[in-house]
Amino acid sequence: MKDEILQTSLNQFLKYGIREMSIKKLVAPMGISTKTVYKYFKNKEELLEQALHFFYAQQYQELEKLSSDQSAVSLLLDVWYMAAEREYKVTNVFFHDLHYYYPDLENKIEAAISKKFHKKFIQIIQQGITDGVFRSEINPEVVMEGIYILYSVTVRSEKMKRFRADPLNILLNTIVIYIRGFCTQAGIKELDKHIKTFVSFGKAKKVKQKMTNKV
């Protein structure tokens, strides 16, 4: 029951934002009373905190399911496409509310989950350097910070929504260009080859198939 409450509440938060959602509204799709919720959570803030941990745990599981034996170039691209596809559909009210009304919680969650994700991404970049697809002179930490900043602006704000482009188009015109900048010639060839699979076959189906095969 607790996981079901978390998942339902998470869906409501992501769709409608945080500030306007009461406990009653959060679990309305389940048809349960607020008393049931309070058996597991003392208030909305605690429910929000655990829902966010639940959200990022799901993301990390998806990251782990991606094939670790594929090229660092294609893996890095897959990771950010999956993230963009998921979060681009989230109402920006959610990110605004989290940042504006719950800054301490936002920082707490970032501190709790960032190390795990950051370590994984750095490993991918370092593997790319070892394999000769990423330039040897780059600083993985700085590169990763650059990707994250670009991602936050393009996906978690309204800045790109006015173009009415889908997540793939946004990705190809922002993060992909950035990745290309620290690729070697061999990396650029792999990147272009992988982009063709995005455009030709539909990347969402391709990634889902990879994940299915890994289960």
ZIGI-V350956 format. One record per pair of residues at least 12 apart in sequence whose C-alpha atoms are under 8 Angstrom apart, sorted by the first residue. I is the first residue (numbers start at 1). J is the second residue. Records with the same first field share a line. If there is no record, write none. Layout:
I->J + J
This chain:
2->40
5->27 + 30 + 37
6->47 + 50 + 51 + 54
7->51 + 54
8->26 + 27 + 29 + 30
9->26 + 27 + 47 + 48 + 51
10->48 + 51 + 52 + 55
12->26
13->26 + 94
14->90 + 91 + 94
15->90 + 91 + 94
16->91 + 93 + 94
17->91 + 92 + 93 + 94 + 95 + 97
18->93 + 94 + 97 + 98
19->97 + 101
22->44
23->37 + 44
49->105 + 109
52->109
53->109 + 113
56->113
59->83
60->117
62->211
63->79
65->210 + 211 + 214 + 215
66->207 + 210 + 211 + 214
67->210 + 214
71->128
72->124 + 125 + 127 + 128 + 133
73->128 + 133 + 187 + 190 + 191
74->190 + 191 + 194
75->124
76->121 + 124 + 125
77->176
78->207
81->167 + 168 + 171
82->204 + 207
84->151 + 155 + 167 + 171
85->167 + 168
87->155 + 156
88->155 + 156 + 167
92->156 + 157 + 158
95->156 + 157
118->144
121->144
122->140 + 141 + 144
125->140
126->140
132->184 + 186 + 187
133->183 + 184 + 185 + 186 + 187 + 188
134->182 + 183 + 184 + 187
135->182 + 183 + 184
138->182
147->175 + 178
150->174 + 175
151->175
154->170 + 174
